[in-house]
Amino acid sequence: MNADAFTKIIEPGTKVEPVTVDGARGYWIAGRPHAIFYRSGGDTSVEELRLAGNVLIWEHDGLTFRLETTADRATALRIAASTH
């Protein structure tokens, strides 16, 4: 994953777990709402700041995917695997 593409800020009560989505590395972020900063074009300025719920984020063929959901981890992983 491109570390310059996004930044997460989490607080106690939020867990970040490594996962595999259809053979690709990803992360399941669950618990308390957390901040997410989007960045684009190599620019380091923050484009958007908002609170997010449970998120599955992964990279596939050079693209970063993000699924925000109220579903559990297993369901989010099934949804993500069905997108490729």
Backbone torsions as a table, in degrees:
resi	resn	phi	psi	omega
1	MET	NA	143.3	178.9
2	ASN	-78.3	111.2	-176.7
3	ALA	-65.2	-19.1	-179.9
4	ASP	-82.3	-8.1	-174.6
5	ALA	-80.8	-30.6	-177.5
6	PHE	-156.7	159.2	175.3
7	THR	-136.5	134.2	176.2
8	LYS	-110.0	140.4	172.6
9	ILE	-121.1	116.9	-178.2
10	ILE	-117.0	157.3	178.9
11	GLU	-116.9	169.8	174.5
12	PRO	-52.6	140.6	-177.8
13	GLY	99.6	-5.2	176.0
14	THR	-113.9	133.2	-179.4
15	LYS	-111.1	140.5	173.7
16	VAL	-117.0	116.4	-177.3
17	GLU	-119.7	130.2	173.8
18	PRO	-67.5	140.1	179.0
19	VAL	-138.4	169.0	173.1
20	THR	-119.4	128.4	178.3
21	VAL	-116.0	107.4	178.6
22	ASP	49.9	43.2	178.6
23	GLY	86.7	-5.5	-178.4
24	ALA	-102.0	148.4	178.1
25	ARG	-71.4	140.6	177.1
26	GLY	-156.1	-175.7	179.9
27	TYR	-140.7	138.8	172.7
28	TRP	-104.4	121.6	-178.3
29	ILE	-117.4	116.3	-173.6
30	ALA	-140.4	156.4	178.5
31	GLY	123.4	-134.1	-180.0
32	ARG	-67.8	153.3	175.4
33	PRO	-55.9	147.9	-177.3
34	HIS	-135.2	158.1	179.8
35	ALA	-84.0	146.7	174.4
36	ILE	-134.3	133.9	177.3
37	PHE	-113.3	125.6	175.4
38	TYR	-96.3	140.5	177.2
39	ARG	-132.3	149.9	179.5
40	SER	-145.8	157.5	174.7
41	GLY	60.0	24.4	179.8
42	GLY	77.4	-4.7	177.9
43	ASP	-74.6	132.8	-176.7
44	THR	-90.5	2.8	178.3
45	SER	-75.9	150.0	-179.5
46	VAL	-80.5	127.0	178.4
47	GLU	-89.1	-35.7	-174.6
48	GLU	-152.7	142.4	174.4
49	LEU	-131.5	126.7	177.9
50	ARG	-157.3	164.8	175.9
51	LEU	-87.9	138.9	-179.7
52	ALA	-121.0	152.4	175.3
53	GLY	-87.6	-150.6	178.4
54	ASN	-61.6	136.0	-174.6
55	VAL	-136.6	137.1	168.2
56	LEU	-110.9	124.7	179.9
57	ILE	-127.8	135.8	-178.1
58	TRP	-155.6	165.7	178.5
59	GLU	-117.9	140.0	178.5
60	HIS	-145.9	124.6	179.2
61	ASP	50.9	43.1	175.6
62	GLY	81.5	-0.2	177.7
63	LEU	-108.8	142.7	175.8
64	THR	-99.3	128.4	179.3
65	PHE	-111.6	147.9	180.0
66	ARG	-139.2	123.6	178.6
67	LEU	-117.3	111.5	175.1
68	GLU	-97.3	129.9	-170.3
69	THR	-153.7	159.3	169.6
70	THR	-95.9	-2.8	179.4
71	ALA	-70.7	163.4	176.1
72	ASP	-77.8	172.4	-176.2
73	ARG	-57.9	-47.2	-177.7
74	ALA	-60.9	-42.4	179.1
75	THR	-66.5	-42.5	178.5
76	ALA	-61.3	-40.5	178.6
77	LEU	-65.0	-39.0	176.8
78	ARG	-64.1	-43.0	178.6
79	ILE	-61.5	-47.3	-178.2
80	ALA	-61.4	-43.3	-179.2
81	ALA	-64.3	-28.5	-178.6
82	SER	-77.6	-7.8	-177.2
83	THR	-85.6	-8.6	-176.2
84	HIS	-108.3	NA	NA
